[in-house]
């Protein structure tokens, strides 16, 4: 997936861990800011 995201120039959160993945998977709205290394659940 990391390769595909890079090919298309899409930001990706790779290797966030099992607990964080579960939180993100249930979220409806996220903030993803790769330069600042922010992955935040909004809703």
Secondary structure, DSSP 8 states (H G I E B T S, - for coil): -HHHHHHHT--------HHHHHHHHH-SSEEEEGGGTEEEE--
